[in-house]
Amino acid sequence: MRLSRARGCMGCHGMLRKQVGPGFAQVAERYKDDASASVRLAIKIRAGSVGAWGRVIMPQQTQVTEAEARLLA
């Protein structure tokens, strides 16, 4: 939680519900049975993505290190 605040994640993501992007609980529910999800999500955090949650754009988060992205994912 502290890291997600420090890196600005909470500006777009809520814990439970969608704000701009999906809530962390929504992401966890979608990927709960996907063993490779944490690797792919860590990449999306740093590289950005579009289309995974409708038309919402996830901008690149270059201020997040690779190690931090793995923790957040």
PDB file with SEQRES, HELIX, SHEET and CRYST1 records, atoms N, CA, C and O in Angstrom:
SEQRES   1 A   73  MET ARG LEU SER ARG ALA ARG GLY CYS MET GLY CYS HIS          
SEQRES   2 A   73  GLY MET LEU ARG LYS GLN VAL GLY PRO GLY PHE ALA GLN          
SEQRES   3 A   73  VAL ALA GLU ARG TYR LYS ASP ASP ALA SER ALA SER VAL          
SEQRES   4 A   73  ARG LEU ALA ILE LYS ILE ARG ALA GLY SER VAL GLY ALA          
SEQRES   5 A   73  TRP GLY ARG VAL ILE MET PRO GLN GLN THR GLN VAL THR          
SEQRES   6 A   73  GLU ALA GLU ALA ARG LEU LEU ALA                              
HELIX    1 AA1 ARG A    2  ALA A    6  1                                   5    
HELIX    2 AA2 CYS A    9  GLY A   11  5                                   3    
HELIX    3 AA3 PHE A   24  TYR A   31  1                                   8    
HELIX    4 AA4 ALA A   37  ALA A   47  1                                  11    
HELIX    5 AA5 GLU A   66  LEU A   72  1                                   7    
SHEET    1 AA1 2 SER A  49  VAL A  50  0                                        
SHEET    2 AA1 2 ILE A  57  MET A  58 -1                                        
CRYST1    1.000    1.000    1.000  90.00  90.00  90.00 P 1           1          
ATOM      1  N   MET A   1       0.822  -1.187   0.000  1.00  0.00           N  
ATOM      2  CA  MET A   1       0.000   0.000   0.000  1.00  0.00           C  
ATOM      3  C   MET A   1       0.871   1.258   0.000  1.00  0.00           C  
ATOM      4  O   MET A   1       0.594   2.213  -0.726  1.00  0.00           O  
ATOM      5  N   ARG A   2       1.890   1.249   0.794  1.00  0.00           N  
ATOM      6  CA  ARG A   2       2.779   2.410   0.870  1.00  0.00           C  
ATOM      7  C   ARG A   2       3.456   2.667  -0.476  1.00  0.00           C  
ATOM      8  O   ARG A   2       3.547   3.810  -0.926  1.00  0.00           O  
ATOM      9  N   LEU A   3       3.927   1.600  -1.111  1.00  0.00           N  
ATOM     10  CA  LEU A   3       4.590   1.732  -2.408  1.00  0.00           C  
ATOM     11  C   LEU A   3       3.610   2.243  -3.466  1.00  0.00           C  
ATOM     12  O   LEU A   3       3.969   3.089  -4.286  1.00  0.00           O  
ATOM     13  N   SER A   4       2.395   1.743  -3.451  1.00  0.00           N  
ATOM     14  CA  SER A   4       1.414   2.186  -4.450  1.00  0.00           C  
ATOM     15  C   SER A   4       1.085   3.666  -4.283  1.00  0.00           C  
ATOM     16  O   SER A   4       0.816   4.354  -5.268  1.00  0.00           O  
ATOM     17  N   ARG A   5       1.102   4.150  -3.075  1.00  0.00           N  
ATOM     18  CA  ARG A   5       0.896   5.587  -2.847  1.00  0.00           C  
ATOM     19  C   ARG A   5       2.120   6.383  -3.290  1.00  0.00           C  
ATOM     20  O   ARG A   5       1.998   7.415  -3.950  1.00  0.00           O  
ATOM     21  N   ALA A   6       3.289   5.896  -2.921  1.00  0.00           N  
ATOM     22  CA  ALA A   6       4.532   6.613  -3.233  1.00  0.00           C  
ATOM     23  C   ALA A   6       4.758   6.733  -4.737  1.00  0.00           C  
ATOM     24  O   ALA A   6       5.336   7.716  -5.199  1.00  0.00           O  
ATOM     25  N   ARG A   7       4.314   5.755  -5.494  1.00  0.00           N  
ATOM     26  CA  ARG A   7       4.539   5.758  -6.940  1.00  0.00           C  
ATOM     27  C   ARG A   7       3.347   6.298  -7.728  1.00  0.00           C  
ATOM     28  O   ARG A   7       3.348   6.250  -8.958  1.00  0.00           O  
ATOM     29  N   GLY A   8       2.341   6.805  -7.040  1.00  0.00           N  
ATOM     30  CA  GLY A   8       1.225   7.469  -7.706  1.00  0.00           C  
ATOM     31  C   GLY A   8       0.113   6.566  -8.209  1.00  0.00           C  
ATOM     32  O   GLY A   8      -0.793   7.037  -8.897  1.00  0.00           O  
ATOM     33  N   CYS A   9       0.158   5.298  -7.889  1.00  0.00           N  
ATOM     34  CA  CYS A   9      -0.859   4.358  -8.371  1.00  0.00           C  
ATOM     35  C   CYS A   9      -2.264   4.739  -7.900  1.00  0.00           C  
ATOM     36  O   CYS A   9      -3.242   4.577  -8.629  1.00  0.00           O  
ATOM     37  N   MET A  10      -2.343   5.242  -6.680  1.00  0.00           N  
ATOM     38  CA  MET A  10      -3.635   5.538  -6.080  1.00  0.00           C  
ATOM     39  C   MET A  10      -4.326   6.733  -6.738  1.00  0.00           C  
ATOM     40  O   MET A  10      -5.505   6.979  -6.485  1.00  0.00           O  
ATOM     41  N   GLY A  11      -3.613   7.468  -7.568  1.00  0.00           N  
ATOM     42  CA  GLY A  11      -4.237   8.559  -8.303  1.00  0.00           C  
ATOM     43  C   GLY A  11      -5.248   8.064  -9.333  1.00  0.00           C  
ATOM     44  O   GLY A  11      -6.179   8.786  -9.691  1.00  0.00           O  
ATOM     45  N   CYS A  12      -5.065   6.840  -9.805  1.00  0.00           N  
ATOM     46  CA  CYS A  12      -5.966   6.261 -10.817  1.00  0.00           C  
ATOM     47  C   CYS A  12      -6.658   4.981 -10.361  1.00  0.00           C  
ATOM     48  O   CYS A  12      -7.716   4.631 -10.883  1.00  0.00           O  
ATOM     49  N   HIS A  13      -6.074   4.285  -9.401  1.00  0.00           N  
ATOM     50  CA  HIS A  13      -6.599   2.988  -8.965  1.00  0.00           C  
ATOM     51  C   HIS A  13      -7.041   3.052  -7.514  1.00  0.00           C  
ATOM     52  O   HIS A  13      -6.303   3.529  -6.652  1.00  0.00           O  
ATOM     53  N   GLY A  14      -8.254   2.568  -7.246  1.00  0.00           N  
ATOM     54  CA  GLY A  14      -8.717   2.416  -5.877  1.00  0.00           C  
ATOM     55  C   GLY A  14      -8.353   1.032  -5.373  1.00  0.00           C  
ATOM     56  O   GLY A  14      -7.899   0.182  -6.139  1.00  0.00           O  
ATOM     57  N   MET A  15      -8.549   0.812  -4.105  1.00  0.00           N  
ATOM     58  CA  MET A  15      -8.299  -0.522  -3.560  1.00  0.00           C  
ATOM     59  C   MET A  15      -9.377  -1.504  -4.020  1.00  0.00           C  
ATOM     60  O   MET A  15      -9.072  -2.633  -4.405  1.00  0.00           O  
ATOM     61  N   LEU A  16     -10.626  -1.071  -3.978  1.00  0.00           N  
ATOM     62  CA  LEU A  16     -11.733  -1.975  -4.277  1.00  0.00           C  
ATOM     63  C   LEU A  16     -12.422  -1.690  -5.601  1.00  0.00           C  
ATOM     64  O   LEU A  16     -12.835  -2.617  -6.298  1.00  0.00           O  
ATOM     65  N   ARG A  17     -12.549  -0.429  -5.950  1.00  0.00           N  
ATOM     66  CA  ARG A  17     -13.352  -0.050  -7.111  1.00  0.00           C  
ATOM     67  C   ARG A  17     -12.558   0.746  -8.129  1.00  0.00           C  
ATOM     68  O   ARG A  17     -11.499   1.302  -7.840  1.00  0.00           O  
ATOM     69  N   LYS A  18     -13.108   0.777  -9.319  1.00  0.00           N  
ATOM     70  CA  LYS A  18     -12.535   1.558 -10.404  1.00  0.00           C  
ATOM     71  C   LYS A  18     -12.601   3.040 -10.067  1.00  0.00           C  
ATOM     72  O   LYS A  18     -13.601   3.536  -9.549  1.00  0.00           O  
ATOM     73  N   GLN A  19     -11.515   3.728 -10.373  1.00  0.00           N  
ATOM     74  CA  GLN A  19     -11.517   5.188 -10.381  1.00  0.00           C  
ATOM     75  C   GLN A  19     -11.325   5.562 -11.849  1.00  0.00           C  
ATOM     76  O   GLN A  19     -12.301   5.627 -12.596  1.00  0.00           O  
ATOM     77  N   VAL A  20     -10.110   5.804 -12.267  1.00  0.00           N  
ATOM     78  CA  VAL A  20      -9.806   5.958 -13.692  1.00  0.00           C  
ATOM     79  C   VAL A  20      -9.534   4.571 -14.265  1.00  0.00           C  
ATOM     80  O   VAL A  20     -10.100   4.175 -15.285  1.00  0.00           O  
ATOM     81  N   GLY A  21      -8.657   3.849 -13.584  1.00  0.00           N  
ATOM     82  CA  GLY A  21      -8.360   2.463 -13.933  1.00  0.00           C  
ATOM     83  C   GLY A  21      -9.014   1.541 -12.917  1.00  0.00           C  
ATOM     84  O   GLY A  21      -9.606   2.013 -11.947  1.00  0.00           O  
ATOM     85  N   PRO A  22      -8.916   0.247 -13.124  1.00  0.00           N  
ATOM     86  CA  PRO A  22      -9.574  -0.712 -12.240  1.00  0.00           C  
ATOM     87  C   PRO A  22      -9.000  -0.678 -10.828  1.00  0.00           C  
ATOM     88  O   PRO A  22      -7.842  -0.316 -10.621  1.00  0.00           O  
ATOM     89  N   GLY A  23      -9.830  -1.061  -9.866  1.00  0.00           N  
ATOM     90  CA  GLY A  23      -9.364  -1.201  -8.493  1.00  0.00           C  
ATOM     91  C   GLY A  23      -8.460  -2.415  -8.357  1.00  0.00           C  
ATOM     92  O   GLY A  23      -8.538  -3.352  -9.152  1.00  0.00           O  
ATOM     93  N   PHE A  24      -7.611  -2.392  -7.355  1.00  0.00           N  
ATOM     94  CA  PHE A  24      -6.694  -3.518  -7.150  1.00  0.00           C  
ATOM     95  C   PHE A  24      -7.451  -4.823  -6.936  1.00  0.00           C  
ATOM     96  O   PHE A  24      -7.003  -5.877  -7.387  1.00  0.00           O  
ATOM     97  N   ALA A  25      -8.599  -4.766  -6.249  1.00  0.00           N  
ATOM     98  CA  ALA A  25      -9.390  -5.978  -6.033  1.00  0.00           C  
ATOM     99  C   ALA A  25      -9.927  -6.522  -7.355  1.00  0.00           C  
ATOM    100  O   ALA A  25     -10.004  -7.737  -7.540  1.00  0.00           O  
ATOM    101  N   GLN A  26     -10.299  -5.631  -8.273  1.00  0.00           N  
ATOM    102  CA  GLN A  26     -10.784  -6.063  -9.590  1.00  0.00           C  
ATOM    103  C   GLN A  26      -9.673  -6.740 -10.386  1.00  0.00           C  
ATOM    104  O   GLN A  26      -9.905  -7.754 -11.044  1.00  0.00           O  
ATOM    105  N   VAL A  27      -8.483  -6.186 -10.326  1.00  0.00           N  
ATOM    106  CA  VAL A  27      -7.339  -6.780 -11.031  1.00  0.00           C  
ATOM    107  C   VAL A  27      -7.039  -8.159 -10.447  1.00  0.00           C  
ATOM    108  O   VAL A  27      -6.828  -9.121 -11.186  1.00  0.00           O  
ATOM    109  N   ALA A  28      -7.023  -8.247  -9.117  1.00  0.00           N  
ATOM    110  CA  ALA A  28      -6.745  -9.529  -8.460  1.00  0.00           C  
ATOM    111  C   ALA A  28      -7.777 -10.583  -8.852  1.00  0.00           C  
ATOM    112  O   ALA A  28      -7.425 -11.735  -9.108  1.00  0.00           O  
ATOM    113  N   GLU A  29      -9.040 -10.192  -8.900  1.00  0.00           N  
ATOM    114  CA  GLU A  29     -10.101 -11.133  -9.273  1.00  0.00           C  
ATOM    115  C   GLU A  29      -9.938 -11.611 -10.715  1.00  0.00           C  
ATOM    116  O   GLU A  29     -10.083 -12.801 -10.994  1.00  0.00           O  
ATOM    117  N   ARG A  30      -9.641 -10.699 -11.624  1.00  0.00           N  
ATOM    118  CA  ARG A  30      -9.509 -11.072 -13.037  1.00  0.00           C  
ATOM    119  C   ARG A  30      -8.361 -12.054 -13.257  1.00  0.00           C  
ATOM    120  O   ARG A  30      -8.482 -12.977 -14.062  1.00  0.00           O  
ATOM    121  N   TYR A  31      -7.263 -11.866 -12.556  1.00  0.00           N  
ATOM    122  CA  TYR A  31      -6.054 -12.647 -12.820  1.00  0.00           C  
ATOM    123  C   TYR A  31      -5.768 -13.728 -11.781  1.00  0.00           C  
ATOM    124  O   TYR A  31      -4.678 -14.300 -11.779  1.00  0.00           O  
ATOM    125  N   LYS A  32      -6.714 -14.016 -10.908  1.00  0.00           N  
ATOM    126  CA  LYS A  32      -6.465 -14.933  -9.792  1.00  0.00           C  
ATOM    127  C   LYS A  32      -6.038 -16.335 -10.220  1.00  0.00           C  
ATOM    128  O   LYS A  32      -5.300 -16.994  -9.487  1.00  0.00           O  
ATOM    129  N   ASP A  33      -6.470 -16.798 -11.359  1.00  0.00           N  
ATOM    130  CA  ASP A  33      -6.120 -18.154 -11.813  1.00  0.00           C  
ATOM    131  C   ASP A  33      -5.037 -18.170 -12.882  1.00  0.00           C  
ATOM    132  O   ASP A  33      -4.796 -19.202 -13.508  1.00  0.00           O  
ATOM    133  N   ASP A  34      -4.392 -17.045 -13.090  1.00  0.00           N  
ATOM    134  CA  ASP A  34      -3.376 -16.913 -14.138  1.00  0.00           C  
ATOM    135  C   ASP A  34      -1.986 -16.886 -13.498  1.00  0.00           C  
ATOM    136  O   ASP A  34      -1.583 -15.875 -12.923  1.00  0.00           O  
ATOM    137  N   ALA A  35      -1.268 -17.984 -13.599  1.00  0.00           N  
ATOM    138  CA  ALA A  35       0.041 -18.102 -12.949  1.00  0.00           C  
ATOM    139  C   ALA A  35       1.068 -17.120 -13.494  1.00  0.00           C  
ATOM    140  O   ALA A  35       2.008 -16.761 -12.785  1.00  0.00           O  
ATOM    141  N   SER A  36       0.910 -16.683 -14.726  1.00  0.00           N  
ATOM    142  CA  SER A  36       1.884 -15.764 -15.321  1.00  0.00           C  
ATOM    143  C   SER A  36       1.460 -14.299 -15.218  1.00  0.00           C  
ATOM    144  O   SER A  36       2.143 -13.419 -15.743  1.00  0.00           O  
ATOM    145  N   ALA A  37       0.363 -14.036 -14.559  1.00  0.00           N  
ATOM    146  CA  ALA A  37      -0.178 -12.674 -14.505  1.00  0.00           C  
ATOM    147  C   ALA A  37       0.779 -11.678 -13.865  1.00  0.00           C  
ATOM    148  O   ALA A  37       0.903 -10.553 -14.348  1.00  0.00           O  
ATOM    149  N   SER A  38       1.448 -12.062 -12.803  1.00  0.00           N  
ATOM    150  CA  SER A  38       2.306 -11.089 -12.114  1.00  0.00           C  
ATOM    151  C   SER A  38       3.439 -10.607 -13.014  1.00  0.00           C  
ATOM    152  O   SER A  38       3.819  -9.437 -12.957  1.00  0.00           O  
ATOM    153  N   VAL A  39       3.976 -11.486 -13.834  1.00  0.00           N  
ATOM    154  CA  VAL A  39       5.042 -11.091 -14.762  1.00  0.00           C  
ATOM    155  C   VAL A  39       4.488 -10.129 -15.809  1.00  0.00           C  
ATOM    156  O   VAL A  39       5.086  -9.088 -16.081  1.00  0.00           O  
ATOM    157  N   ARG A  40       3.349 -10.480 -16.392  1.00  0.00           N  
ATOM    158  CA  ARG A  40       2.748  -9.626 -17.423  1.00  0.00           C  
ATOM    159  C   ARG A  40       2.286  -8.288 -16.854  1.00  0.00           C  
ATOM    160  O   ARG A  40       2.433  -7.255 -17.507  1.00  0.00           O  
ATOM    161  N   LEU A  41       1.733  -8.296 -15.648  1.00  0.00           N  
ATOM    162  CA  LEU A  41       1.291  -7.043 -15.035  1.00  0.00           C  
ATOM    163  C   LEU A  41       2.468  -6.137 -14.703  1.00  0.00           C  
ATOM    164  O   LEU A  41       2.377  -4.919 -14.862  1.00  0.00           O  
ATOM    165  N   ALA A  42       3.562  -6.711 -14.248  1.00  0.00           N  
ATOM    166  CA  ALA A  42       4.756  -5.905 -13.961  1.00  0.00           C  
ATOM    167  C   ALA A  42       5.251  -5.215 -15.232  1.00  0.00           C  
ATOM    168  O   ALA A  42       5.673  -4.059 -15.191  1.00  0.00           O  
ATOM    169  N   ILE A  43       5.201  -5.915 -16.343  1.00  0.00           N  
ATOM    170  CA  ILE A  43       5.604  -5.319 -17.623  1.00  0.00           C  
ATOM    171  C   ILE A  43       4.644  -4.198 -18.005  1.00  0.00           C  
ATOM    172  O   ILE A  43       5.078  -3.132 -18.442  1.00  0.00           O  
ATOM    173  N   LYS A  44       3.340  -4.430 -17.842  1.00  0.00           N  
ATOM    174  CA  LYS A  44       2.342  -3.409 -18.172  1.00  0.00           C  
ATOM    175  C   LYS A  44       2.494  -2.166 -17.302  1.00  0.00           C  
ATOM    176  O   LYS A  44       2.276  -1.051 -17.775  1.00  0.00           O  
ATOM    177  N   ILE A  45       2.861  -2.344 -16.054  1.00  0.00           N  
ATOM    178  CA  ILE A  45       3.057  -1.193 -15.170  1.00  0.00           C  
ATOM    179  C   ILE A  45       4.132  -0.284 -15.743  1.00  0.00           C  
ATOM    180  O   ILE A  45       3.947   0.930 -15.821  1.00  0.00           O  
ATOM    181  N   ARG A  46       5.239  -0.861 -16.137  1.00  0.00           N  
ATOM    182  CA  ARG A  46       6.360  -0.047 -16.637  1.00  0.00           C  
ATOM    183  C   ARG A  46       6.169   0.419 -18.075  1.00  0.00           C  
ATOM    184  O   ARG A  46       6.539   1.545 -18.410  1.00  0.00           O  
ATOM    185  N   ALA A  47       5.600  -0.423 -18.927  1.00  0.00           N  
ATOM    186  CA  ALA A  47       5.497  -0.103 -20.353  1.00  0.00           C  
ATOM    187  C   ALA A  47       4.194   0.592 -20.725  1.00  0.00           C  
ATOM    188  O   ALA A  47       4.108   1.253 -21.759  1.00  0.00           O  
ATOM    189  N   GLY A  48       3.181   0.438 -19.876  1.00  0.00           N  
ATOM    190  CA  GLY A  48       1.868   0.968 -20.198  1.00  0.00           C  
ATOM    191  C   GLY A  48       1.084  -0.019 -21.049  1.00  0.00           C  
ATOM    192  O   GLY A  48       1.644  -0.985 -21.568  1.00  0.00           O  
ATOM    193  N   SER A  49      -0.211   0.226 -21.190  1.00  0.00           N  
ATOM    194  CA  SER A  49      -1.052  -0.631 -22.026  1.00  0.00           C  
ATOM    195  C   SER A  49      -2.360   0.093 -22.327  1.00  0.00           C  
ATOM    196  O   SER A  49      -2.679   1.122 -21.730  1.00  0.00           O  
ATOM    197  N   VAL A  50      -3.090  -0.463 -23.250  1.00  0.00           N  
ATOM    198  CA  VAL A  50      -4.414   0.061 -23.588  1.00  0.00           C  
ATOM    199  C   VAL A  50      -5.286  -1.112 -24.015  1.00  0.00           C  
ATOM    200  O   VAL A  50      -4.818  -2.032 -24.685  1.00  0.00           O  
ATOM    201  N   GLY A  51      -6.546  -1.074 -23.628  1.00  0.00           N  
ATOM    202  CA  GLY A  51      -7.490  -2.086 -24.070  1.00  0.00           C  
ATOM    203  C   GLY A  51      -7.755  -3.217 -23.106  1.00  0.00           C  
ATOM    204  O   GLY A  51      -8.725  -3.952 -23.295  1.00  0.00           O  
ATOM    205  N   ALA A  52      -6.949  -3.392 -22.093  1.00  0.00           N  
ATOM    206  CA  ALA A  52      -7.166  -4.490 -21.152  1.00  0.00           C  
ATOM    207  C   ALA A  52      -8.423  -4.269 -20.312  1.00  0.00           C  
ATOM    208  O   ALA A  52      -9.052  -5.229 -19.867  1.00  0.00           O  
ATOM    209  N   TRP A  53      -8.785  -3.009 -20.098  1.00  0.00           N  
ATOM    210  CA  TRP A  53      -9.955  -2.648 -19.287  1.00  0.00           C  
ATOM    211  C   TRP A  53     -10.824  -1.658 -20.058  1.00  0.00           C  
ATOM    212  O   TRP A  53     -11.191  -0.606 -19.535  1.00  0.00           O  
ATOM    213  N   GLY A  54     -11.143  -1.995 -21.277  1.00  0.00           N  
ATOM    214  CA  GLY A  54     -11.927  -1.085 -22.112  1.00  0.00           C  
ATOM    215  C   GLY A  54     -11.005  -0.082 -22.784  1.00  0.00           C  
ATOM    216  O   GLY A  54      -9.901  -0.426 -23.207  1.00  0.00           O  
ATOM    217  N   ARG A  55     -11.460   1.146 -22.879  1.00  0.00           N  
ATOM    218  CA  ARG A  55     -10.688   2.168 -23.584  1.00  0.00           C  
ATOM    219  C   ARG A  55      -9.727   2.918 -22.673  1.00  0.00           C  
ATOM    220  O   ARG A  55      -9.085   3.874 -23.107  1.00  0.00           O  
ATOM    221  N   VAL A  56      -9.622   2.506 -21.439  1.00  0.00           N  
ATOM    222  CA  VAL A  56      -8.742   3.172 -20.481  1.00  0.00           C  
ATOM    223  C   VAL A  56      -7.280   2.936 -20.855  1.00  0.00           C  
ATOM    224  O   VAL A  56      -6.877   1.809 -21.142  1.00  0.00           O  
ATOM    225  N   ILE A  57      -6.505   3.997 -20.848  1.00  0.00           N  
ATOM    226  CA  ILE A  57      -5.073   3.910 -21.149  1.00  0.00           C  
ATOM    227  C   ILE A  57      -4.285   3.855 -19.846  1.00  0.00           C  
ATOM    228  O   ILE A  57      -4.474   4.685 -18.956  1.00  0.00           O  
ATOM    229  N   MET A  58      -3.411   2.878 -19.746  1.00  0.00           N  
ATOM    230  CA  MET A  58      -2.467   2.800 -18.624  1.00  0.00           C  
ATOM    231  C   MET A  58      -1.164   3.391 -19.135  1.00  0.00           C  
ATOM    232  O   MET A  58      -0.464   2.744 -19.914  1.00  0.00           O  
ATOM    233  N   PRO A  59      -0.816   4.616 -18.711  1.00  0.00           N  
ATOM    234  CA  PRO A  59       0.419   5.222 -19.204  1.00  0.00           C  
ATOM    235  C   PRO A  59       1.660   4.530 -18.641  1.00  0.00           C  
ATOM    236  O   PRO A  59       1.602   3.876 -17.599  1.00  0.00           O  
ATOM    237  N   GLN A  60       2.761   4.682 -19.334  1.00  0.00           N  
ATOM    238  CA  GLN A  60       4.041   4.154 -18.841  1.00  0.00           C  
ATOM    239  C   GLN A  60       4.318   4.717 -17.457  1.00  0.00           C  
ATOM    240  O   GLN A  60       4.049   5.888 -17.185  1.00  0.00           O  
ATOM    241  N   GLN A  61       4.849   3.885 -16.598  1.00  0.00           N  
ATOM    242  CA  GLN A  61       5.219   4.312 -15.250  1.00  0.00           C  
ATOM    243  C   GLN A  61       6.732   4.134 -15.099  1.00  0.00           C  
ATOM    244  O   GLN A  61       7.200   3.256 -14.374  1.00  0.00           O  
ATOM    245  N   THR A  62       7.474   4.977 -15.791  1.00  0.00           N  
ATOM    246  CA  THR A  62       8.928   4.833 -15.823  1.00  0.00           C  
ATOM    247  C   THR A  62       9.585   5.173 -14.495  1.00  0.00           C  
ATOM    248  O   THR A  62      10.746   4.830 -14.277  1.00  0.00           O  
ATOM    249  N   GLN A  63       8.856   5.847 -13.601  1.00  0.00           N  
ATOM    250  CA  GLN A  63       9.405   6.138 -12.278  1.00  0.00           C  
ATOM    251  C   GLN A  63       9.411   4.893 -11.384  1.00  0.00           C  
ATOM    252  O   GLN A  63      10.048   4.881 -10.331  1.00  0.00           O  
ATOM    253  N   VAL A  64       8.701   3.854 -11.810  1.00  0.00           N  
ATOM    254  CA  VAL A  64       8.635   2.596 -11.071  1.00  0.00           C  
ATOM    255  C   VAL A  64       9.759   1.692 -11.569  1.00  0.00           C  
ATOM    256  O   VAL A  64       9.862   1.431 -12.768  1.00  0.00           O  
ATOM    257  N   THR A  65      10.593   1.219 -10.660  1.00  0.00           N  
ATOM    258  CA  THR A  65      11.674   0.317 -11.055  1.00  0.00           C  
ATOM    259  C   THR A  65      11.099  -1.064 -11.391  1.00  0.00           C  
ATOM    260  O   THR A  65       9.952  -1.365 -11.059  1.00  0.00           O  
ATOM    261  N   GLU A  66      11.905  -1.891 -12.047  1.00  0.00           N  
ATOM    262  CA  GLU A  66      11.460  -3.250 -12.357  1.00  0.00           C  
ATOM    263  C   GLU A  66      11.134  -4.020 -11.083  1.00  0.00           C  
ATOM    264  O   GLU A  66      10.141  -4.746 -11.030  1.00  0.00           O  
ATOM    265  N   ALA A  67      11.961  -3.864 -10.061  1.00  0.00           N  
ATOM    266  CA  ALA A  67      11.722  -4.555  -8.791  1.00  0.00           C  
ATOM    267  C   ALA A  67      10.424  -4.073  -8.147  1.00  0.00           C  
ATOM    268  O   ALA A  67       9.657  -4.878  -7.619  1.00  0.00           O  
ATOM    269  N   GLU A  68      10.178  -2.771  -8.189  1.00  0.00           N  
ATOM    270  CA  GLU A  68       8.938  -2.234  -7.629  1.00  0.00           C  
ATOM    271  C   GLU A  68       7.727  -2.724  -8.414  1.00  0.00           C  
ATOM    272  O   GLU A  68       6.695  -3.043  -7.825  1.00  0.00           O  
ATOM    273  N   ALA A  69       7.844  -2.786  -9.730  1.00  0.00           N  
ATOM    274  CA  ALA A  69       6.740  -3.270 -10.564  1.00  0.00           C  
ATOM    275  C   ALA A  69       6.389  -4.711 -10.211  1.00  0.00           C  
ATOM    276  O   ALA A  69       5.213  -5.073 -10.178  1.00  0.00           O  
ATOM    277  N   ARG A  70       7.388  -5.523  -9.950  1.00  0.00           N  
ATOM    278  CA  ARG A  70       7.126  -6.913  -9.549  1.00  0.00           C  
ATOM    279  C   ARG A  70       6.396  -6.961  -8.211  1.00  0.00           C  
ATOM    280  O   ARG A  70       5.501  -7.786  -8.027  1.00  0.00           O  
ATOM    281  N   LEU A  71       6.765  -6.091  -7.279  1.00  0.00           N  
ATOM    282  CA  LEU A  71       6.076  -6.038  -5.987  1.00  0.00           C  
ATOM    283  C   LEU A  71       4.632  -5.570  -6.145  1.00  0.00           C  
ATOM    284  O   LEU A  71       3.725  -6.119  -5.520  1.00  0.00           O  
ATOM    285  N   LEU A  72       4.426  -4.568  -6.969  1.00  0.00           N  
ATOM    286  CA  LEU A  72       3.084  -4.035  -7.179  1.00  0.00           C  
ATOM    287  C   LEU A  72       2.181  -5.019  -7.914  1.00  0.00           C  
ATOM    288  O   LEU A  72       0.975  -5.063  -7.673  1.00  0.00           O  
ATOM    289  N   ALA A  73       2.765  -5.803  -8.807  1.00  0.00           N  
ATOM    290  CA  ALA A  73       1.976  -6.768  -9.583  1.00  0.00           C  
ATOM    291  C   ALA A  73       1.539  -7.913  -8.697  1.00  0.00           C  
ATOM    292  O   ALA A  73       0.863  -8.831  -9.163  1.00  0.00           O  
TER     293      ALA A  73                                                      
END                                                                             
